């Protein structure tokens, strides 16, 4: 994500040892929850197994997450945040110093992200939510937040492309096509990767109206708005 503000840095410096320890424990529990979702599956994940995976006591687990429902809700939000952070960091790195957004390289990077355990967990939670009302509610709330945050990050990462009339449609096309292909890979192992070159050509055509827009200029204009 973006760098912290000076106030956030100051807040971090003012934290006590106990506050830092508490935050680290909470993060360890959430990481353990994702690991259990991946290794055991959502249905077989219990708070006891997560506590064991995290290496924390039952009391520490209950202090941070008094119920499985709360743990699941926060784990879903944590999962989405990690995916968004990775997307932003990698896409910004790819486009560092570029005059125009590197569409092809950006597609390749996102496609690789969809082969990670994080997306596998996301896919499994989506499927499990069909018959689990608590998970369905957690996924709905977290995914709404994710969609809003992803849209803002996309503008920041691709400021030139964001000037295109087709920017929103292109984002949806990319997400639905690649995630759908990744879902097929998770369930069948058969991925029609020939669609990726087609997607790159399609996006190049869709963004033809901003092919002369400079990233740095577009970034300045967005910041000034």
BADOKOL-993238 format. One record per residue (C-alpha): residue number from 1; residue in one letter; x negated, y, z negated. Coordinates in nm, 4 decimals, padded with zeros to 6 digits. Each point is the difference from the previous one (the first is absolute). Layout:
// BADOKOL-993238
<NUM a <X Y Z>> ...
This chain:
// BADOKOL-993238
<1 x <00.0000 00.0000 00.0000>> <2 x <-00.1036 00.3660 -00.0074>> <3 x <-00.2602 00.1237 -00.2441>> <4 x <00.1249 00.1020 -00.3476>> <5 x <00.0545 00.3648 -00.0769>> <6 x <-00.2282 00.1793 -00.2511>> <7 x <00.2768 -00.0220 -00.2603>> <8 x <00.0244 -00.3751 00.0510>> <9 x <-00.3755 -00.0341 -00.0402>> <10 x <00.0155 00.2017 -00.3204>> <11 x <00.2834 -00.2180 -00.1287>> <12 x <-00.2077 -00.3125 00.0673>> <13 x <-00.2921 00.1451 -00.1936>> <14 x <00.2269 00.0842 -00.2931>> <15 x <00.1313 -00.3557 -00.0328>> <16 x <-00.0886 -00.1870 -00.3140>> <17 x <-00.1688 -00.3375 00.0026>> <18 x <00.3287 -00.1573 -00.1071>> <19 x <00.1906 00.1625 00.2862>> <20 x <-00.2567 -00.1195 00.2509>> <21 x <00.0090 -00.3509 -00.1454>> <22 x <00.3805 -00.0034 00.0170>> <23 x <00.0007 00.1088 00.3653>> <24 x <-00.2617 -00.2629 00.0871>> <25 x <00.2048 -00.2694 -00.1716>> <26 x <00.3125 00.1057 00.1862>> <27 x <-00.1850 -00.0074 00.3319>> <28 x <-00.1432 -00.3437 -00.0799>> <29 x <00.3492 -00.1325 -00.0706>> <30 x <00.1375 00.1370 00.3265>> <31 x <-00.2944 -00.1451 00.1948>> <32 x <00.0632 -00.3326 -00.1724>> <33 x <00.3689 00.0151 00.0935>> <34 x <-00.0889 00.0412 00.3679>> <35 x <-00.2483 -00.2865 -00.0253>> <36 x <00.2676 -00.2232 -00.1538>> <37 x <00.2538 00.0969 00.2660>> <38 x <-00.2554 -00.1014 00.2628>> <39 x <-00.1287 -00.3197 -00.1623>> <40 x <00.3196 -00.1289 -00.1659>> <41 x <00.2830 00.1733 00.1821>> <42 x <00.2490 00.2474 -00.1422>> <43 x <00.2343 -00.2626 -00.1448>> <44 x <-00.2751 -00.1750 -00.1958>> <45 x <-00.1548 00.3163 -00.1412>> <46 x <00.0697 00.0559 -00.3697>> <47 x <-00.1202 00.2651 -00.2411>> <48 x <-00.1981 -00.2683 -00.1831>> <49 x <-00.1849 -00.0988 00.3175>> <50 x <-00.0683 00.3619 00.0856>> <51 x <-00.1387 00.0642 -00.3491>> <52 x <-00.2286 -00.3009 00.0317>> <53 x <-00.1158 00.1116 00.3458>> <54 x <-00.0700 00.3496 -00.1339>> <55 x <-00.1769 -00.1304 -00.3089>> <56 x <00.2198 00.1947 -00.2399>> <57 x <00.1981 -00.1043 -00.3046>> <58 x <00.3736 -00.0541 -00.0037>> <59 x <00.0283 00.3070 -00.2213>> <60 x <-00.1901 00.2171 00.2481>> <61 x <00.2236 -00.1218 00.2798>> <62 x <00.3172 00.0839 -00.1935>> <63 x <-00.1388 00.3399 -00.0965>> <64 x <-00.0422 00.1027 00.3632>> <65 x <00.2834 -00.2021 00.1535>> <66 x <00.2705 -00.1022 -00.2509>> <67 x <00.1865 -00.2024 00.2640>> <68 x <-00.0654 -00.1931 00.3201>> <69 x <00.2323 00.2396 00.1832>> <70 x <-00.2105 00.3017 -00.0953>> <71 x <-00.3164 -00.1850 00.0981>> <72 x <00.1448 -00.0894 00.3408>> <73 x <00.1167 00.3562 00.0640>> <74 x <-00.3391 00.1471 -00.0816>> <75 x <-00.1867 -00.2740 00.1879>> <76 x <00.1992 00.0743 00.3163>> <77 x <-00.0770 00.3717 -00.0286>> <78 x <-00.3662 -00.0806 -00.0656>> <79 x <-00.0101 -00.2275 00.3045>> <80 x <00.1439 00.2706 00.2228>> <81 x <-00.2435 00.2585 -00.1352>> <82 x <-00.2984 -00.2256 00.0699>> <83 x <00.1157 -00.0626 00.3568>> <84 x <00.0517 00.3708 00.0582>> <85 x <-00.3400 00.0880 -00.1457>> <86 x <-00.1772 -00.2527 00.2208>> <87 x <00.1855 00.1237 00.3087>> <88 x <-00.0884 00.3643 -00.0655>> <89 x <-00.3635 -00.0656 -00.0904>> <90 x <-00.0712 -00.2224 00.2998>> <91 x <00.1808 00.2162 00.2544>> <92 x <-00.1735 00.3156 -00.1230>> <93 x <-00.3352 -00.1763 00.0196>> <94 x <00.0681 -00.1141 00.3571>> <95 x <00.0936 00.3517 00.1065>> <96 x <-00.2796 00.1797 -00.1836>> <97 x <-00.1519 00.2541 00.2393>> <98 x <00.2370 -00.0942 00.2827>> <99 x <00.1409 00.2767 00.2201>> <100 x <00.3152 -00.2034 00.0675>> <101 x <00.1495 -00.2819 -00.2076>> <102 x <-00.1422 -00.3388 00.0987>> <103 x <00.3192 -00.1886 00.0772>> <104 x <-00.1515 -00.3333 00.1020>> <105 x <-00.2352 -00.0240 -00.2980>> <106 x <00.2790 00.1076 -00.2332>> <107 x <00.2265 -00.2784 00.1251>> <108 x <-00.2782 -00.2572 -00.0465>> <109 x <-00.0619 00.1177 -00.3564>> <110 x <00.3665 -00.0187 -00.0977>> <111 x <00.0339 -00.3414 00.1619>> <112 x <-00.2876 -00.1289 -00.2130>> <113 x <00.1646 00.1418 -00.3126>> <114 x <00.3064 -00.2099 00.0770>> <115 x <-00.2156 -00.3131 -00.0280>> <116 x <-00.0877 00.0721 -00.3633>> <117 x <00.1441 -00.1673 -00.3126>> <118 x <00.1718 00.3299 -00.0808>> <119 x <00.2245 -00.0259 00.3061>> <120 x <00.0592 -00.3709 -00.0611>> <121 x <00.1275 00.0864 -00.3479>> <122 x <00.2127 00.2833 00.1409>> <123 x <00.1526 -00.2400 00.2539>> <124 x <00.0770 -00.2626 -00.2637>> <125 x <00.1621 00.2542 -00.2296>> <126 x <00.2208 00.1195 00.2858>> <127 x <00.1203 -00.3543 00.0619>> <128 x <00.0486 -00.0779 -00.3701>> <129 x <00.2021 00.3194 -00.0468>> <130 x <00.2821 -00.1459 00.2109>> <131 x <00.1151 -00.2194 -00.2876>> <132 x <-00.1364 00.1951 -00.2979>> <133 x <00.1992 00.3114 -00.0881>> <134 x <-00.2639 00.1411 -00.2353>> <135 x <-00.2742 -00.0360 00.2595>> <136 x <00.2295 00.1361 00.2714>> <137 x <00.0561 00.3150 -00.2057>> <138 x <-00.3713 00.0346 -00.0761>> <139 x <-00.0942 -00.0422 00.3650>> <140 x <00.2639 00.2469 00.1171>> <141 x <-00.1183 00.2741 -00.2363>> <142 x <-00.3693 -00.0604 00.0638>> <143 x <00.0402 -00.0240 00.3767>> <144 x <00.1921 00.3269 00.0106>> <145 x <-00.2915 00.1659 -00.1800>> <146 x <-00.2434 -00.1745 00.2346>> <147 x <00.1799 00.1195 00.3134>> <148 x <-00.0042 00.3597 -00.1218>> <149 x <-00.3663 -00.0146 -00.1018>> <150 x <-00.1038 -00.1828 00.3180>> <151 x <00.1592 00.2702 00.2155>> <152 x <-00.1992 00.2712 -00.1810>> <153 x <-00.3234 -00.1980 00.0205>> <154 x <00.0507 -00.0641 00.3720>> <155 x <00.0210 00.3741 00.0676>> <156 x <-00.3162 00.0572 -00.2021>> <157 x <-00.1897 -00.2811 00.1732>> <158 x <00.1228 00.0772 00.3540>> <159 x <00.0565 00.3780 00.0035>> <160 x <-00.0277 00.0277 00.3786>> <161 x <00.2348 -00.2893 00.0715>> <162 x <00.2464 00.1398 -00.2540>> <163 x <00.0613 00.2903 00.2431>> <164 x <00.1550 -00.2415 00.2513>> <165 x <00.3761 -00.0218 00.0431>> <166 x <-00.0354 -00.3794 -00.0095>> <167 x <-00.2055 -00.0165 -00.3211>> <168 x <00.2782 -00.1437 -00.2165>> <169 x <00.1054 -00.2532 00.2611>> <170 x <-00.3616 -00.1034 00.0596>> <171 x <-00.0514 -00.0602 -00.3714>> <172 x <00.3084 -00.2191 -00.0221>> <173 x <-00.0974 -00.1933 00.3138>> <174 x <-00.3487 -00.0649 -00.1363>> <175 x <00.1167 -00.1027 -00.3457>> <176 x <00.2851 -00.2243 00.1078>> <177 x <-00.1912 -00.1697 00.2809>> <178 x <-00.3214 -00.0698 -00.1917>> <179 x <00.1700 -00.0931 -00.3266>> <180 x <00.2411 -00.2238 00.1887>> <181 x <-00.2926 -00.1729 00.1701>> <182 x <-00.1755 -00.0382 -00.3351>> <183 x <00.3157 -00.1457 -00.1566>> <184 x <00.0143 -00.2555 00.2795>> <185 x <-00.3604 -00.0873 -00.0664>> <186 x <00.0685 -00.0549 -00.3706>> <187 x <00.2960 -00.2288 00.0665>> <188 x <-00.1055 -00.1852 00.3186>> <189 x <-00.3669 00.0744 00.0606>> <190 x <00.0899 00.0969 00.3574>> <191 x <-00.0747 00.3671 00.0777>> <192 x <00.0645 00.1558 00.3452>> <193 x <-00.3114 00.2190 -00.0135>> <194 x <00.0380 00.0878 00.3682>> <195 x <00.2504 00.2582 -00.1215>> <196 x <-00.2785 00.2083 -00.1579>> <197 x <-00.1521 00.1256 00.3309>> <198 x <00.3552 00.0795 00.1148>> <199 x <00.0602 00.2004 -00.3186>> <200 x <-00.3209 00.1980 00.0479>> <201 x <00.0991 00.0894 00.3572>> <202 x <00.3510 00.0880 -00.1102>> <203 x <-00.1218 00.2341 -00.2737>> <204 x <-00.2490 00.1661 00.2341>> <205 x <00.2889 00.0758 00.2363>> <206 x <00.2250 00.1211 -00.2822>> <207 x <-00.2678 00.2394 -00.1266>> <208 x <-00.0858 00.1391 00.3437>> <209 x <00.1677 00.3275 -00.0975>> <210 x <-00.2648 00.0625 -00.2682>> <211 x <-00.3040 -00.1489 00.1728>> <212 x <-00.1665 00.3426 00.0064>> <213 x <00.0763 00.0884 -00.3624>> <214 x <-00.3087 00.0157 -00.2215>> <215 x <00.0139 -00.1783 -00.3375>> <216 x <-00.1700 00.2787 -00.1938>> <217 x <00.2212 00.2702 00.1511>> <218 x <00.3158 -00.2014 -00.0665>> <219 x <-00.1165 -00.0668 -00.3567>> <220 x <-00.0441 00.3711 -00.0623>> <221 x <00.3440 00.0773 00.1382>> <222 x <00.1628 -00.2627 -00.2215>> <223 x <-00.1843 00.1271 -00.3078>> <224 x <00.1073 00.3584 00.0689>> <225 x <00.3677 -00.0895 00.0283>> 
